[in-house]
Amino acid sequence: MAEKTGLKVPKKLQSFEEVQRALQDIETSLNKLSSSVNAEAEGEITDKDGKSGDTRVTQNKDKSYMFEIKTSEGWKTPVIGKSSVKFKSKPGERSKIQTKSIDELQASDDSTGDTIAKKTIYDEKADKFVLARPDYDSGWIDVSNDDVKHTLTHDLGCLPIMYIAWFTPDSTYNDGYPTKCYPMVNGMIRHGGTEWSGVELLFNSTEVQYTCDASHHVYTNYRLDSGGDSWTDYNDGYMRLALWK
């Protein structure tokens, strides 16, 4: 408890001297109160100063400030976790944290080498949750029915629990994306009785192997034209593989 001042003002003041003494008592009490809460933060203050209930703001060596209160066990300061609460300069409008979309975070990571996007599943700009960034992204790679086993190193340290593969027949891009892009499945797809299509994928904890038999197409696209059913076969193109662990 803070020390009581014991200030008493007479109900009846019978002389000018009594009025003067009462005003002096009030002044003394106000000065004590002011000194207990208005000490200069930059001044030299020791832990012995002050009485229980006093408060003060002190300046740290890094020019930040801390709020403290005097108790019977000494001066105490608010703590979050293991760190004291510090007061610093109020940030200006330009230095405030700006919300970013997941694509903007990904673009920033690509230029800085950071991994913020991979740790983010909430798009603040779009105000929605998004799929976590893949733990491995092959980028667009050439594929063909060359009957050769190819290997990509993903180094996940385990078998992926999910993958997505995309195919595009050409390298024509619009704003970073192919103009035609199709989802792929592992294994071969048969159509027309004799035609087969697909890229075969094989995973282990560090690599993914892919191959396409020389007698098969890399990808087959089935569509309905105005003249009837038709198939478009591709013997080469580009594949992109994303893995999650």
C-alpha positions as a LaTeX table, in Angstrom:
\begin{tabular}{lrrr}
\hline
Residue & $x$ (\AA) & $y$ (\AA) & $z$ (\AA) \\
\hline
Met1 & 0.00 & 0.00 & 0.00 \\
Ala2 & 1.19 & 3.52 & $-0.78$ \\
Glu3 & 2.12 & 5.70 & 2.20 \\
Lys4 & $-0.79$ & 7.81 & 3.37 \\
Thr5 & $-0.24$ & 11.57 & 3.44 \\
Gly6 & $-2.36$ & 12.19 & 6.54 \\
Leu7 & $-3.49$ & 15.47 & 4.99 \\
Lys8 & $-6.27$ & 17.18 & 6.90 \\
Val9 & $-7.85$ & 20.49 & 6.03 \\
Pro10 & $-9.59$ & 22.27 & 8.92 \\
Lys11 & $-13.31$ & 22.70 & 8.41 \\
Lys12 & $-13.11$ & 26.22 & 9.78 \\
Leu13 & $-10.19$ & 28.48 & 9.00 \\
Gln14 & $-10.16$ & 31.41 & 11.36 \\
Ser15 & $-7.08$ & 33.28 & 10.17 \\
Phe16 & $-4.97$ & 33.91 & 7.11 \\
Glu17 & $-2.10$ & 31.94 & 8.71 \\
Glu18 & $-4.31$ & 28.84 & 8.99 \\
Val19 & $-5.27$ & 29.14 & 5.30 \\
Gln20 & $-1.60$ & 29.48 & 4.36 \\
Arg21 & $-0.60$ & 26.38 & 6.37 \\
Ala22 & $-3.43$ & 24.34 & 4.81 \\
Leu23 & $-2.32$ & 25.34 & 1.33 \\
Gln24 & 1.28 & 24.43 & 2.16 \\
Asp25 & 0.15 & 20.99 & 3.37 \\
Ile26 & $-1.77$ & 20.46 & 0.11 \\
Glu27 & 1.25 & 21.57 & $-1.92$ \\
Thr28 & 3.55 & 19.19 & $-0.03$ \\
Ser29 & 1.18 & 16.25 & $-0.57$ \\
Leu30 & 0.78 & 17.02 & $-4.28$ \\
Asn31 & 4.56 & 17.27 & $-4.71$ \\
Lys32 & 5.01 & 13.87 & $-3.07$ \\
Leu33 & 2.38 & 12.36 & $-5.35$ \\
Ser34 & 3.93 & 13.99 & $-8.40$ \\
Ser35 & 7.41 & 12.75 & $-7.55$ \\
Ser36 & 6.14 & 9.18 & $-7.18$ \\
Val37 & 4.64 & 9.06 & $-10.70$ \\
Asn38 & 6.46 & 11.72 & $-12.72$ \\
Ala39 & 10.11 & 10.82 & $-12.33$ \\
Glu40 & 12.13 & 11.46 & $-15.49$ \\
Ala41 & 12.65 & 8.21 & $-17.38$ \\
Glu42 & 16.12 & 9.29 & $-18.51$ \\
Gly43 & 17.30 & 10.19 & $-15.01$ \\
Glu44 & 19.47 & 8.15 & $-12.67$ \\
Ile45 & 17.08 & 6.04 & $-10.59$ \\
Thr46 & 18.21 & 3.24 & $-8.31$ \\
Asp47 & 16.20 & 0.28 & $-7.07$ \\
Lys48 & 16.34 & 1.77 & $-3.57$ \\
Asp49 & 14.35 & 4.83 & $-4.63$ \\
Gly50 & 10.61 & 5.10 & $-4.13$ \\
Lys51 & 8.08 & 3.57 & $-1.77$ \\
Ser52 & 5.57 & 0.79 & $-2.18$ \\
Gly53 & 2.85 & 1.83 & $-4.63$ \\
Asp54 & 5.04 & 4.26 & $-6.60$ \\
Thr55 & 5.18 & 3.94 & $-10.40$ \\
Arg56 & 7.83 & 4.97 & $-12.87$ \\
Val57 & 8.88 & 4.73 & $-16.50$ \\
Thr58 & 12.56 & 3.99 & $-17.09$ \\
Gln59 & 14.66 & 4.12 & $-20.23$ \\
Asn60 & 16.67 & 1.09 & $-21.38$ \\
Lys61 & 20.06 & 1.14 & $-23.08$ \\
Asp62 & 18.41 & 0.50 & $-26.48$ \\
Lys63 & 16.35 & 3.70 & $-25.99$ \\
Ser64 & 13.12 & 1.76 & $-25.38$ \\
Tyr65 & 11.09 & 2.32 & $-22.19$ \\
Met66 & 9.57 & 0.12 & $-19.47$ \\
Phe67 & 6.78 & 0.69 & $-16.96$ \\
Glu68 & 7.52 & $-0.30$ & $-13.34$ \\
Ile69 & 5.72 & $-0.34$ & $-10.01$ \\
Lys70 & 7.34 & $-0.42$ & $-6.56$ \\
Thr71 & 6.30 & $-3.25$ & $-4.23$ \\
Ser72 & 7.48 & $-4.44$ & $-0.83$ \\
Glu73 & 9.79 & $-6.79$ & $-2.80$ \\
Gly74 & 11.24 & $-4.06$ & $-5.00$ \\
Trp75 & 10.43 & $-2.67$ & $-8.43$ \\
Lys76 & 8.38 & $-4.94$ & $-10.73$ \\
Thr77 & 7.68 & $-4.69$ & $-14.47$ \\
Pro78 & 5.10 & $-6.43$ & $-16.75$ \\
Val79 & 6.52 & $-9.55$ & $-18.43$ \\
Ile80 & 5.20 & $-11.66$ & $-21.32$ \\
Gly81 & 6.85 & $-15.05$ & $-21.38$ \\
Lys82 & 10.42 & $-14.28$ & $-20.41$ \\
Ser83 & 10.59 & $-10.80$ & $-21.97$ \\
Ser84 & 9.76 & $-7.47$ & $-20.36$ \\
Val85 & 7.14 & $-5.31$ & $-22.01$ \\
Lys86 & 8.90 & $-2.43$ & $-23.77$ \\
Phe87 & 7.56 & 0.82 & $-25.18$ \\
Lys88 & 8.99 & 2.01 & $-28.48$ \\
Ser89 & 8.26 & 4.75 & $-30.99$ \\
Lys90 & 4.82 & 4.58 & $-32.55$ \\
Pro91 & 5.17 & 3.30 & $-36.14$ \\
Gly92 & 4.20 & 5.60 & $-38.95$ \\
Glu93 & 1.63 & 4.73 & $-41.60$ \\
Arg94 & 4.28 & 3.40 & $-43.98$ \\
Ser95 & 5.86 & 1.15 & $-41.38$ \\
Lys96 & 2.60 & $-0.55$ & $-40.34$ \\
Ile97 & 2.26 & $-4.21$ & $-41.24$ \\
Gln98 & 0.55 & $-4.53$ & $-44.61$ \\
Thr99 & $-1.66$ & $-7.48$ & $-45.42$ \\
Lys100 & $-0.41$ & $-9.67$ & $-48.27$ \\
Ser101 & $-1.97$ & $-12.37$ & $-50.37$ \\
Ile102 & $-0.45$ & $-15.85$ & $-50.44$ \\
Asp103 & 0.80 & $-15.17$ & $-53.98$ \\
Glu104 & 2.52 & $-11.99$ & $-52.82$ \\
Leu105 & 4.14 & $-13.88$ & $-49.95$ \\
Gln106 & 5.29 & $-16.57$ & $-52.36$ \\
Ala107 & 6.74 & $-13.95$ & $-54.75$ \\
Ser108 & 8.58 & $-12.32$ & $-51.84$ \\
Asp109 & 9.97 & $-15.69$ & $-50.74$ \\
Asp110 & 11.14 & $-16.43$ & $-54.28$ \\
Ser111 & 13.14 & $-13.19$ & $-54.33$ \\
Thr112 & 14.50 & $-13.32$ & $-50.77$ \\
Gly113 & 14.88 & $-17.06$ & $-50.15$ \\
Asp114 & 12.53 & $-16.89$ & $-47.17$ \\
Thr115 & 9.85 & $-19.50$ & $-46.33$ \\
Ile116 & 7.01 & $-17.36$ & $-44.98$ \\
Ala117 & 4.51 & $-18.61$ & $-47.58$ \\
Lys118 & 5.14 & $-22.23$ & $-46.57$ \\
Lys119 & 4.18 & $-21.35$ & $-43.00$ \\
Thr120 & 0.97 & $-19.60$ & $-44.06$ \\
Ile121 & $-2.44$ & $-21.21$ & $-44.60$ \\
Tyr122 & $-4.52$ & $-18.03$ & $-44.24$ \\
Asp123 & $-4.66$ & $-15.46$ & $-47.04$ \\
Glu124 & $-5.23$ & $-12.13$ & $-45.27$ \\
Lys125 & $-6.15$ & $-10.22$ & $-48.42$ \\
Ala126 & $-8.63$ & $-12.82$ & $-49.65$ \\
Asp127 & $-9.84$ & $-13.47$ & $-46.07$ \\
Lys128 & $-9.82$ & $-17.25$ & $-46.50$ \\
Phe129 & $-7.79$ & $-20.34$ & $-45.67$ \\
Val130 & $-5.63$ & $-21.75$ & $-48.48$ \\
Leu131 & $-3.85$ & $-25.01$ & $-49.20$ \\
Ala132 & $-0.41$ & $-25.11$ & $-47.60$ \\
Arg133 & 2.43 & $-24.44$ & $-50.03$ \\
Pro134 & 3.92 & $-27.72$ & $-51.33$ \\
Asp135 & 7.01 & $-29.09$ & $-49.61$ \\
Tyr136 & 8.44 & $-29.78$ & $-53.05$ \\
Asp137 & 7.71 & $-28.15$ & $-56.42$ \\
Ser138 & 9.50 & $-29.47$ & $-59.49$ \\
Gly139 & 8.66 & $-26.48$ & $-61.66$ \\
Trp140 & 7.86 & $-27.12$ & $-65.33$ \\
Ile141 & 10.09 & $-29.87$ & $-66.72$ \\
Asp142 & 10.29 & $-31.44$ & $-70.21$ \\
Val143 & 8.63 & $-34.85$ & $-70.55$ \\
Ser144 & 8.38 & $-37.16$ & $-73.54$ \\
Asn145 & 7.71 & $-40.78$ & $-74.44$ \\
Asp146 & 11.43 & $-41.46$ & $-74.73$ \\
Asp147 & 11.24 & $-44.70$ & $-72.70$ \\
Val148 & 13.92 & $-43.34$ & $-70.34$ \\
Lys149 & 13.64 & $-43.43$ & $-66.55$ \\
His150 & 14.11 & $-39.91$ & $-65.14$ \\
Thr151 & 14.75 & $-38.99$ & $-61.49$ \\
Leu152 & 13.83 & $-35.91$ & $-59.45$ \\
Thr153 & 15.22 & $-35.39$ & $-55.93$ \\
His154 & 12.66 & $-34.04$ & $-53.46$ \\
Asp155 & 14.48 & $-34.84$ & $-50.13$ \\
Leu156 & 11.25 & $-34.91$ & $-48.09$ \\
Gly157 & 12.68 & $-37.65$ & $-45.90$ \\
Cys158 & 9.44 & $-39.61$ & $-46.19$ \\
Leu159 & 6.88 & $-40.73$ & $-48.72$ \\
Pro160 & 4.62 & $-37.83$ & $-49.78$ \\
Ile161 & 1.10 & $-38.05$ & $-48.42$ \\
Met162 & $-0.29$ & $-36.10$ & $-51.36$ \\
Tyr163 & 0.81 & $-35.04$ & $-54.82$ \\
Ile164 & $-0.57$ & $-33.04$ & $-57.74$ \\
Ala165 & 0.78 & $-33.35$ & $-61.29$ \\
Trp166 & $-0.02$ & $-31.04$ & $-64.19$ \\
Phe167 & 0.68 & $-31.31$ & $-67.91$ \\
Thr168 & 0.89 & $-28.63$ & $-70.58$ \\
Pro169 & 1.52 & $-29.37$ & $-74.28$ \\
Asp170 & 3.56 & $-26.23$ & $-74.98$ \\
Ser171 & 5.63 & $-23.58$ & $-73.26$ \\
Thr172 & 3.32 & $-20.68$ & $-74.12$ \\
Tyr173 & 2.69 & $-18.79$ & $-70.87$ \\
Asn174 & 0.24 & $-16.10$ & $-69.88$ \\
Asp175 & 1.11 & $-14.22$ & $-66.64$ \\
Gly176 & 3.34 & $-17.10$ & $-65.55$ \\
Tyr177 & 0.85 & $-19.87$ & $-66.31$ \\
Pro178 & 0.49 & $-22.12$ & $-69.38$ \\
Thr179 & $-2.39$ & $-21.29$ & $-71.70$ \\
Lys180 & $-3.42$ & $-24.98$ & $-71.56$ \\
Cys181 & $-2.94$ & $-27.01$ & $-68.41$ \\
Tyr182 & $-4.32$ & $-30.46$ & $-67.61$ \\
Pro183 & $-4.28$ & $-32.55$ & $-64.42$ \\
Met184 & $-2.35$ & $-35.82$ & $-64.58$ \\
Val185 & $-2.85$ & $-39.19$ & $-62.90$ \\
Asn186 & $-0.29$ & $-41.85$ & $-62.10$ \\
Gly187 & $-0.33$ & $-44.81$ & $-64.50$ \\
Met188 & $-1.66$ & $-45.42$ & $-67.99$ \\
Ile189 & $-5.04$ & $-44.56$ & $-69.49$ \\
Arg190 & $-6.41$ & $-46.59$ & $-72.39$ \\
His191 & $-8.66$ & $-45.24$ & $-75.11$ \\
Gly192 & $-9.73$ & $-46.27$ & $-78.58$ \\
Gly193 & $-9.04$ & $-49.93$ & $-77.85$ \\
Thr194 & $-5.29$ & $-49.78$ & $-78.54$ \\
Glu195 & $-4.05$ & $-46.30$ & $-77.52$ \\
Trp196 & $-2.39$ & $-45.80$ & $-74.12$ \\
Ser197 & $-1.38$ & $-42.59$ & $-72.40$ \\
Gly198 & 0.26 & $-41.50$ & $-69.16$ \\
Val199 & 3.45 & $-40.87$ & $-67.22$ \\
Glu200 & 4.27 & $-43.51$ & $-64.63$ \\
Leu201 & 5.44 & $-42.16$ & $-61.26$ \\
Leu202 & 7.38 & $-44.03$ & $-58.58$ \\
Phe203 & 8.08 & $-42.44$ & $-55.16$ \\
Asn204 & 10.50 & $-43.13$ & $-52.33$ \\
Ser205 & 11.57 & $-40.98$ & $-49.35$ \\
Thr206 & 14.06 & $-38.86$ & $-51.32$ \\
Glu207 & 13.24 & $-39.20$ & $-55.03$ \\
Val208 & 10.50 & $-39.55$ & $-57.59$ \\
Gln209 & 11.11 & $-41.50$ & $-60.79$ \\
Tyr210 & 8.99 & $-40.96$ & $-63.89$ \\
Thr211 & 8.93 & $-42.61$ & $-67.30$ \\
Cys212 & 6.69 & $-43.09$ & $-70.31$ \\
Asp213 & 6.95 & $-46.06$ & $-72.66$ \\
Ala214 & 8.01 & $-45.18$ & $-76.21$ \\
Ser215 & 4.85 & $-46.75$ & $-77.58$ \\
His216 & 2.61 & $-44.63$ & $-75.35$ \\
His217 & 1.57 & $-41.00$ & $-75.36$ \\
Val218 & 2.62 & $-38.71$ & $-72.53$ \\
Tyr219 & $-0.88$ & $-37.28$ & $-72.24$ \\
Thr220 & $-4.23$ & $-37.78$ & $-73.94$ \\
Asn221 & $-6.97$ & $-35.19$ & $-73.80$ \\
Tyr222 & $-10.55$ & $-36.32$ & $-74.39$ \\
Arg223 & $-13.04$ & $-33.71$ & $-75.53$ \\
Leu224 & $-16.44$ & $-33.33$ & $-77.10$ \\
Asp225 & $-16.35$ & $-31.37$ & $-80.35$ \\
Ser226 & $-19.35$ & $-30.22$ & $-82.35$ \\
Gly227 & $-18.66$ & $-33.06$ & $-84.77$ \\
Gly228 & $-18.51$ & $-35.75$ & $-82.10$ \\
Asp229 & $-16.02$ & $-37.36$ & $-79.74$ \\
Ser230 & $-12.29$ & $-36.83$ & $-80.33$ \\
Trp231 & $-8.94$ & $-37.43$ & $-78.67$ \\
Thr232 & $-5.82$ & $-35.29$ & $-78.72$ \\
Asp233 & $-2.60$ & $-37.23$ & $-78.10$ \\
Tyr234 & 0.68 & $-35.64$ & $-76.94$ \\
Asn235 & 4.03 & $-37.39$ & $-77.21$ \\
Asp236 & 5.86 & $-34.63$ & $-75.36$ \\
Gly237 & 5.26 & $-31.49$ & $-73.35$ \\
Tyr238 & 5.89 & $-30.17$ & $-69.85$ \\
Met239 & 5.01 & $-31.62$ & $-66.43$ \\
Arg240 & 4.93 & $-30.00$ & $-63.00$ \\
Leu241 & 4.86 & $-32.03$ & $-59.80$ \\
Ala242 & 3.99 & $-30.77$ & $-56.30$ \\
Leu243 & 4.45 & $-32.91$ & $-53.17$ \\
Trp244 & 3.25 & $-32.58$ & $-49.57$ \\
Lys245 & 4.56 & $-34.53$ & $-46.58$ \\
\hline
\end{tabular}
